[in-house]
C-alpha cells in the first residue's frame, strides 16, 4: 500500500510540473520550485520530489544546475523551422557551391573545435582493424582484379551488403547494388540516371548542402519542401509541388536527416512512396546515417516500402566504419545498368583495395559489435552537448533532440545571422559551426546553426559551448 501511494504522489508531482510548463507558467530557463518547497507544498518526502524531478530531467523537460536547483529546459523538439509565409511556388536554380566551399575551407583550420564538421570523430572508428584488413587483402589481391572489380564492384562486398538488407527484411538482389566512391557519388549518379539538365527535383528544406551542390552541378532546378525535425518532409506540401510542377525526382533523407536530425515515421514513408508511385516519380533515398540509431530497433528505410522499384537507396560506410575510404553504394534496381555506365564514364570505379578491405572487415571484423559501441558513445556525447546547450545558451534557443545520428539543429533569435557569427567564433575562438545559410537556396535559416556532437566531450568542448553562448548574447 505504501509503495502504491508513493508512486501516485511521485506521479502527481510530475503531472503538476508538466502542466505548468505546458501552460508556460514556467518558461525556458526559469527555476522551478526547490525540492524542499515542493516537498512542503505537496506534503511528500524530499525523496519523492527528487524521484519526480529526475524523471522530468530524463524526459528533457528540466535540467539541474549544481548548487542552483532545477530549471526548465529549452523546448526540445518543438522547433518551428522558419519557412516562408507561403510554400515555395516556383522551381529555382541553385547557386550554393561558392558559399559551401568558403565555409568548409575556413573550418579546416588546425586545432579548431569541430562543431561545424560533417564527419564523426575518427577516434570512434576501427582504423587499426581496417588497416589489418587492408594488409590481408593486399597480400592476396591479383592484378586482374583491377579489371574484374570494375562497376558494379567487388562481388564479396556486394554480397555482404545484400545480406545486411535481407537481415532487415528488405529483399535486395546482388546485381541491384553498385559500389561507388562514397555516398555523394551514389547520390549524384542516381540523380543523373533519372533527370536531364533543366529538370526539377523536390528536396527537403532545410536540405543537406550536398544535395544543393549536386543540383547546381547538374544544372537542375529545385523545389524546397518544408521539413519538420520530428516527421521529416511535409508530404502534403510535396503533393502540392508535384501537382503544380513537372517534378522528375525527389531526394529525401529518411533517417536522422542532415541538418535537422529528423526521422520519418513509417506512416509518412508509406504516404510518400504512395504519392511518388502514383505520379511515377523516382525517389533518391540518402540513408548514410541509418545505422546510427539510439533505440533498440533500426528504423526501416523508405526502400523497405518500395514495391515498384522506384527507390534508389544510397548509403556508405563513411559515417559508421571507414571515413576516408570513400566506399558507398546504391541499390539502383531497374536503374543499375544506367548507373554503372555513368560511373564508367566519370570516376571509373571505387578504389578496389578499399572495397576488398571493407568486404574482409564485414566478414571477419564483427561490424555489429562496433556499431553497438559507436551508437552508445554517440548517444552519450549528444546528451552531454544538449545539457550544455540547456545550461548556457539563451532560454529562447530551440534545439532538436534526434533519436540517432550526431547533429543538433539550433534555432536562435531571428535577428541573428549565423554566417556572421562564424568568423567571430573561428578567428577569435577557434570554434567552427555550420551556419544555417548552408542548408537552403536563400537566407531563411540564417538564424540557425547545425552542431556536430560526435567528438569527445571534454572541458574544452563545454567551454566552447559557453563561448558560443556569449558570442550569441553579444551579437543579439
C-alpha positions as CSV (number, residue, x, y, z in Angstrom):
1,X,0.0,0.0,0.0
2,X,2.8,2.4,0.9
3,X,4.6,1.7,-2.4
4,X,1.4,2.4,-4.5
5,X,0.8,5.6,-2.5
6,X,4.4,6.7,-3.1
7,X,4.1,6.1,-6.8
8,X,0.9,8.1,-7.0
9,X,2.5,11.0,-5.1
10,X,5.5,10.9,-7.4
11,X,3.4,10.9,-10.5
12,X,1.3,13.8,-9.2
13,X,4.4,16.0,-8.8
14,X,5.4,15.1,-12.4
15,X,2.0,15.9,-13.7
16,X,1.8,19.2,-12.0
17,X,5.2,20.4,-13.3
18,X,4.4,19.1,-16.8
19,X,1.1,21.0,-16.8
20,X,2.7,24.2,-15.5
21,X,5.5,24.1,-18.2
22,X,2.9,23.4,-21.0
23,X,0.8,26.4,-19.8
24,X,4.0,28.5,-19.8
25,X,3.8,29.2,-16.1
26,X,7.4,28.2,-16.0
27,X,9.3,29.4,-19.1
28,X,12.6,28.0,-20.6
29,X,15.5,28.9,-18.3
30,X,13.3,29.7,-15.2
31,X,13.9,27.9,-11.9
32,X,11.1,25.6,-10.7
33,X,10.3,25.2,-7.0
34,X,13.1,23.7,-4.9
35,X,12.9,20.1,-3.7
36,X,12.2,21.5,-0.2
37,X,9.5,23.8,-1.3
38,X,7.8,21.2,-3.5
39,X,8.0,18.6,-0.6
40,X,6.3,21.1,1.7
41,X,3.7,22.1,-0.8
42,X,2.6,18.5,-1.5
43,X,3.2,17.0,1.9
44,X,5.6,14.4,0.5
45,X,9.1,13.4,1.3
46,X,12.1,15.0,-0.4
47,X,13.0,11.7,-1.9
48,X,9.6,11.6,-3.7
49,X,10.2,15.0,-5.2
50,X,13.8,14.0,-6.2
51,X,12.4,11.0,-8.0
52,X,9.9,13.1,-9.8
53,X,12.5,15.7,-10.8
54,X,14.9,13.0,-12.0
55,X,12.2,11.6,-14.3
56,X,11.3,15.1,-15.6
57,X,15.0,15.6,-16.3
58,X,15.2,12.3,-18.1
59,X,12.2,13.3,-20.2
60,X,14.1,16.5,-21.2
61,X,11.7,19.0,-19.5
62,X,14.0,20.3,-16.8
63,X,17.7,20.2,-16.1
64,X,19.8,20.5,-12.9
65,X,22.4,23.1,-12.3
66,X,24.9,22.3,-9.5
67,X,24.1,24.2,-6.3
68,X,21.4,26.2,-8.1
69,X,18.4,23.9,-8.4
70,X,16.3,22.7,-11.4
71,X,15.4,24.8,-14.4
72,X,13.0,24.5,-17.3
73,X,14.9,23.2,-20.4
74,X,14.8,24.7,-23.9
75,X,11.8,23.5,-25.9
76,X,13.4,20.4,-27.2
77,X,11.9,19.0,-30.4
78,X,9.5,21.9,-30.7
79,X,11.4,23.7,-33.4
80,X,9.3,25.8,-35.7
81,X,11.8,25.6,-38.6
82,X,11.3,29.0,-40.1
83,X,9.8,28.7,-43.5
84,X,8.4,31.3,-45.9
85,X,4.9,32.5,-45.2
86,X,3.8,30.7,-48.3
87,X,5.3,27.5,-49.6
88,X,7.7,27.8,-52.5
89,X,5.6,28.0,-55.7
90,X,8.5,28.2,-58.2
91,X,11.4,26.0,-59.0
92,X,14.8,27.6,-58.6
93,X,18.2,27.3,-60.0
94,X,20.7,26.7,-57.2
95,X,23.9,28.7,-56.5
96,X,25.4,27.4,-53.3
97,X,28.8,25.9,-54.1
98,X,30.9,29.0,-53.6
99,X,29.3,29.5,-50.1
100,X,29.8,25.9,-49.1
101,X,33.4,26.0,-50.3
102,X,34.2,29.2,-48.3
103,X,32.6,27.9,-45.1
104,X,34.2,24.4,-45.2
105,X,37.6,25.8,-46.1
106,X,37.5,28.1,-43.2
107,X,36.6,25.3,-40.8
108,X,39.7,23.3,-41.8
109,X,42.0,25.3,-39.5
110,X,44.1,23.1,-37.2
111,X,43.2,22.9,-33.5
112,X,39.6,24.1,-34.2
113,X,36.7,22.8,-32.1
114,X,34.9,20.9,-34.9
115,X,31.2,21.7,-34.2
116,X,30.9,22.6,-37.9
117,X,32.3,19.3,-39.1
118,X,30.1,16.9,-41.1
119,X,32.1,13.8,-40.0
120,X,32.1,11.7,-36.9
121,X,35.1,11.6,-34.6
122,X,37.7,9.3,-36.4
123,X,38.7,8.1,-33.0
124,X,35.4,6.2,-32.8
125,X,36.1,4.2,-35.9
126,X,38.2,0.9,-36.0
127,X,41.1,2.3,-38.0
128,X,43.6,-0.3,-36.8
129,X,41.3,-3.2,-37.7
130,X,40.7,-1.7,-41.1
131,X,44.4,-1.4,-41.6
132,X,44.9,-5.0,-40.7
133,X,42.1,-5.9,-43.2
134,X,43.8,-3.8,-45.9
135,X,47.1,-5.6,-45.2
136,X,45.5,-9.0,-45.6
137,X,43.7,-8.3,-48.9
138,X,46.8,-6.7,-50.4
139,X,48.7,-9.9,-49.9
140,X,46.2,-11.9,-52.0
141,X,44.9,-9.3,-54.5
142,X,45.7,-10.3,-58.1
143,X,46.5,-7.8,-60.8
144,X,43.4,-9.0,-62.7
145,X,41.2,-7.5,-60.0
146,X,41.9,-4.1,-61.4
147,X,39.6,-5.1,-64.3
148,X,37.3,-7.7,-62.8
149,X,36.3,-5.4,-59.9
150,X,35.1,-2.5,-62.1
151,X,31.4,-1.5,-61.8
152,X,29.2,-2.8,-60.4
153,X,32.0,-3.5,-57.9
154,X,33.5,-6.3,-55.8
155,X,31.2,-9.3,-55.6
156,X,32.1,-10.2,-52.0
157,X,31.3,-6.6,-50.8
158,X,28.0,-6.6,-52.7
159,X,27.0,-9.9,-51.2
160,X,27.8,-8.7,-47.7
161,X,25.7,-5.6,-48.3
162,X,22.8,-7.6,-49.7
163,X,22.9,-9.9,-46.7
164,X,22.5,-6.9,-44.3
165,X,19.4,-5.8,-46.3
166,X,18.0,-9.3,-46.2
167,X,18.5,-9.4,-42.4
168,X,16.5,-6.2,-42.2
169,X,13.7,-7.8,-44.2
170,X,14.5,-6.0,-47.5
171,X,14.8,-8.3,-50.5
172,X,17.7,-6.9,-52.5
173,X,19.5,-8.7,-55.4
174,X,23.3,-8.6,-55.5
175,X,23.0,-7.3,-59.1
176,X,20.9,-4.3,-58.0
177,X,23.9,-3.0,-56.0
178,X,26.5,-0.7,-57.5
179,X,29.6,0.2,-55.4
180,X,30.5,3.9,-55.6
181,X,33.2,6.3,-54.4
182,X,31.2,7.3,-51.3
183,X,27.6,8.2,-50.9
184,X,28.0,11.5,-52.7
185,X,28.9,9.6,-55.9
186,X,26.0,7.2,-55.4
187,X,23.6,10.1,-55.0
188,X,25.0,12.1,-57.9
189,X,24.9,9.1,-60.3
190,X,21.3,8.3,-59.1
191,X,20.2,11.8,-59.9
192,X,21.9,11.8,-63.3
193,X,20.2,8.4,-64.1
194,X,16.7,9.9,-63.6
195,X,17.0,13.5,-64.8
196,X,18.2,15.8,-67.6
197,X,19.7,19.3,-67.2
198,X,16.8,21.8,-66.6
199,X,14.6,19.2,-64.8
200,X,13.0,20.0,-61.4
201,X,13.9,18.0,-58.3
202,X,11.9,18.1,-55.0
203,X,14.2,18.3,-51.9
204,X,13.9,18.9,-48.2
205,X,14.1,22.3,-46.6
206,X,16.5,22.7,-44.8
207,X,18.5,20.4,-47.1
208,X,21.8,18.7,-46.8
209,X,24.1,21.1,-48.7
210,X,25.5,18.2,-50.8
211,X,22.1,17.9,-52.4
212,X,22.1,21.6,-53.2
213,X,25.7,21.3,-54.6
214,X,24.8,18.3,-56.8
215,X,21.7,20.0,-58.2
216,X,23.8,23.1,-59.0
217,X,26.5,21.0,-60.7
218,X,24.0,19.0,-62.8
219,X,22.2,22.3,-63.9
220,X,18.9,21.1,-62.3
221,X,16.3,23.2,-60.5
222,X,15.0,22.6,-57.0
223,X,11.7,22.9,-55.2
224,X,12.4,23.1,-51.4
225,X,9.7,21.3,-49.4
226,X,9.3,22.2,-45.7
227,X,10.7,19.6,-43.4
228,X,10.0,19.1,-39.7
229,X,12.5,17.9,-37.1
230,X,10.1,15.2,-35.9
231,X,8.4,13.9,-39.0
232,X,10.7,14.8,-41.9
233,X,9.5,16.1,-45.3
234,X,5.9,17.5,-45.4
235,X,4.2,15.1,-47.7
236,X,1.2,17.4,-48.1
237,X,3.4,20.2,-49.4
238,X,5.2,17.8,-51.6
239,X,1.9,16.8,-53.1
240,X,1.1,20.4,-53.9
241,X,4.5,20.9,-55.5
242,X,4.1,17.8,-57.7
243,X,0.6,19.0,-58.8
244,X,2.0,22.4,-59.8
245,X,5.3,21.4,-61.3
246,X,6.8,18.7,-63.5
247,X,8.9,17.1,-60.8
248,X,11.2,14.5,-62.2
249,X,12.7,13.2,-59.0
250,X,12.6,13.5,-55.2
251,X,15.7,13.5,-52.9
252,X,15.0,12.6,-49.2
253,X,17.0,11.7,-46.2
254,X,14.6,9.5,-44.2
255,X,16.7,8.8,-41.0
256,X,18.4,11.3,-38.8
257,X,18.3,13.9,-41.6
258,X,21.2,16.3,-42.0
259,X,20.9,19.0,-40.7
260,X,17.7,18.6,-38.6
261,X,18.1,15.1,-37.3
262,X,14.6,14.3,-38.4
263,X,13.4,10.7,-38.9
264,X,10.2,10.0,-40.8
265,X,7.5,7.8,-39.1
266,X,6.6,4.7,-41.0
267,X,3.1,6.1,-41.9
268,X,4.8,9.1,-43.5
269,X,7.1,6.8,-45.5
270,X,4.0,4.9,-46.7
271,X,2.3,8.1,-47.7
272,X,5.4,9.4,-49.5
273,X,6.1,6.3,-51.6
274,X,2.4,6.0,-52.5
275,X,2.4,9.6,-53.7
276,X,5.5,9.2,-55.8
277,X,4.3,5.9,-57.2
278,X,1.1,7.5,-58.2
279,X,3.0,10.1,-60.2
280,X,5.7,7.7,-61.3
281,X,8.4,9.8,-59.8
282,X,11.7,8.1,-58.7
283,X,13.0,8.6,-55.1
284,X,16.6,9.0,-54.3
285,X,16.9,8.0,-50.6
286,X,20.0,9.3,-48.8
287,X,20.5,6.9,-45.9
288,X,24.0,7.4,-44.7
289,X,23.0,7.7,-41.0
290,X,20.6,4.8,-40.9
291,X,23.0,2.6,-38.7
292,X,23.4,5.3,-36.1
293,X,20.1,4.8,-34.2
294,X,19.8,5.1,-30.4
295,X,16.7,2.9,-30.0
296,X,16.5,-0.8,-29.7
297,X,15.3,-1.2,-33.3
298,X,16.8,0.1,-36.5
299,X,14.4,2.4,-38.5
300,X,13.2,1.0,-41.8
301,X,14.3,2.9,-44.8
302,X,11.7,4.0,-47.4
303,X,13.2,1.3,-49.6
304,X,11.5,-1.3,-47.3
305,X,8.1,0.0,-48.6
306,X,9.1,0.1,-52.3
307,X,7.2,-2.5,-54.3
308,X,7.6,-0.8,-57.7
309,X,11.4,-0.4,-57.8
310,X,11.4,3.4,-57.9
311,X,13.6,4.0,-54.8
312,X,17.3,4.3,-55.4
313,X,18.7,3.6,-51.9
314,X,22.1,5.3,-51.3
315,X,24.4,4.8,-48.4
316,X,28.1,4.4,-47.4
317,X,30.5,3.3,-44.7
318,X,31.9,6.8,-44.2
319,X,29.8,7.7,-41.2
320,X,29.8,4.3,-39.4
321,X,33.0,2.5,-40.3
322,X,35.6,3.8,-42.7
323,X,35.7,7.5,-43.1
324,X,38.2,8.4,-45.9
325,X,37.9,5.0,-47.6
326,X,35.2,6.6,-49.9
327,X,33.2,3.4,-50.3
328,X,29.5,3.7,-50.8
329,X,26.8,2.1,-52.8
330,X,23.4,2.4,-54.4
331,X,20.6,-0.2,-54.6
332,X,19.7,1.0,-58.0
333,X,17.3,-1.7,-59.1
334,X,15.9,-1.0,-62.6
335,X,18.4,1.9,-62.9
336,X,21.5,-0.3,-62.1
337,X,22.9,-0.6,-65.6
338,X,22.5,3.1,-66.3
339,X,24.3,4.0,-63.0
340,X,27.1,1.6,-64.0
341,X,27.5,3.2,-67.4
342,X,27.5,6.7,-65.8
343,X,30.2,5.6,-63.3
344,X,32.4,4.1,-66.0
345,X,32.2,7.5,-67.9
346,X,33.2,9.5,-64.8
347,X,35.2,8.0,-61.9
348,X,35.5,4.5,-63.5
349,X,35.1,2.7,-60.1
350,X,35.5,3.0,-56.4
351,X,39.1,2.2,-55.1
352,X,39.4,-1.5,-55.4
353,X,41.8,-2.2,-52.4
354,X,39.3,-0.2,-50.3
355,X,36.4,-2.3,-51.5
356,X,38.3,-5.5,-50.7
357,X,39.4,-4.3,-47.2
358,X,35.8,-3.4,-46.2
359,X,34.5,-6.7,-47.5
360,X,37.1,-8.5,-45.4
361,X,36.2,-6.5,-42.3
362,X,32.5,-7.2,-42.8
363,X,33.2,-10.9,-42.9
364,X,35.7,-11.1,-40.1
365,X,35.7,-7.8,-38.0
366,X,32.4,-8.0,-36.0
367,X,30.9,-4.9,-37.5
368,X,27.7,-5.2,-35.4
369,X,29.7,-5.1,-32.1
370,X,31.5,-2.0,-33.4
371,X,28.1,-0.4,-34.3
372,X,26.7,-1.0,-30.8
373,X,29.7,0.7,-29.2
374,X,29.5,3.6,-31.7
375,X,25.8,4.2,-31.1
376,X,26.2,4.1,-27.4
377,X,29.0,6.7,-27.5
378,X,27.3,9.0,-29.9
379,X,24.2,9.0,-27.7
380,X,26.2,9.8,-24.7
381,X,28.0,12.7,-26.4
382,X,24.8,14.1,-27.8
383,X,23.3,14.1,-24.3
384,X,26.3,16.0,-22.9
385,X,26.1,18.6,-25.7
386,X,22.3,19.0,-25.2
387,X,22.9,19.5,-21.4
388,X,25.4,22.2,-22.1
389,X,23.1,24.0,-24.6
390,X,20.4,24.0,-22.0
391,X,22.7,25.3,-19.3
392,X,24.5,28.1,-21.3
393,X,22.6,29.2,-24.4
394,X,19.8,31.8,-24.1
395,X,16.5,30.4,-22.9
396,X,14.7,31.2,-26.1
397,X,17.1,28.9,-28.1
398,X,15.3,26.0,-29.7
399,X,17.1,22.7,-30.2
400,X,16.2,19.4,-31.8
401,X,16.5,16.1,-30.0
402,X,17.2,13.5,-32.6
403,X,16.9,9.7,-31.9
404,X,20.1,9.0,-33.7
405,X,23.0,10.4,-35.8
406,X,25.2,13.1,-34.3
407,X,23.8,16.5,-35.4
408,X,21.8,19.1,-33.4
409,X,19.9,21.9,-35.1
410,X,19.6,25.2,-33.2
411,X,17.2,28.0,-33.8
412,X,18.4,31.3,-32.4
413,X,16.6,34.7,-32.4
414,X,15.7,35.7,-35.9
415,X,17.8,38.9,-35.6
416,X,21.0,36.8,-35.6
417,X,22.9,35.8,-38.7
418,X,24.9,32.6,-38.1
419,X,27.1,33.2,-41.2
420,X,28.3,36.4,-39.5
421,X,28.9,34.6,-36.2
422,X,31.1,32.0,-37.9
423,X,34.2,34.3,-38.5
424,X,34.0,35.6,-34.9
425,X,33.9,32.1,-33.5
426,X,36.5,30.8,-35.9
427,X,39.0,33.6,-35.9
428,X,38.8,34.7,-32.3
429,X,38.0,31.4,-30.5
430,X,38.9,28.5,-32.9
431,X,35.3,27.2,-32.9
432,X,33.7,26.1,-36.1
433,X,29.9,25.9,-36.7
434,X,27.8,25.1,-39.7
435,X,25.7,28.2,-40.3
436,X,22.1,27.7,-41.4
437,X,22.8,29.5,-44.7
438,X,24.4,26.3,-45.9
439,X,21.2,24.5,-46.0
440,X,18.9,26.4,-48.3
441,X,19.0,28.4,-51.5
442,X,18.1,31.6,-49.7
443,X,18.7,33.0,-46.1
444,X,15.5,31.6,-44.5
445,X,17.7,29.6,-42.0
446,X,20.3,32.3,-41.4
447,X,19.4,32.3,-37.6
448,X,20.1,28.6,-37.3
449,X,23.2,26.5,-36.6
450,X,24.0,22.8,-37.1
451,X,26.3,21.4,-34.4
452,X,28.3,18.2,-34.6
453,X,28.1,16.2,-31.3
454,X,30.3,13.3,-32.3
455,X,33.6,14.4,-30.8
456,X,34.7,13.6,-27.3
457,X,33.0,15.6,-24.7
458,X,35.7,17.4,-22.7
459,X,36.1,20.6,-20.6
460,X,37.4,22.3,-23.8
461,X,34.2,21.3,-25.6
462,X,32.0,22.6,-22.8
463,X,33.9,25.8,-22.6
464,X,33.4,26.2,-26.4
465,X,29.6,26.0,-25.8
466,X,29.9,28.7,-23.1
467,X,32.0,30.9,-25.5
468,X,29.5,30.3,-28.3
469,X,26.7,31.3,-25.9
470,X,28.5,34.5,-25.0
471,X,29.1,35.4,-28.7
472,X,25.4,34.9,-29.4
473,X,24.5,37.2,-26.5
474,X,27.0,39.8,-27.6
475,X,25.5,39.9,-31.1
476,X,21.8,39.8,-30.4
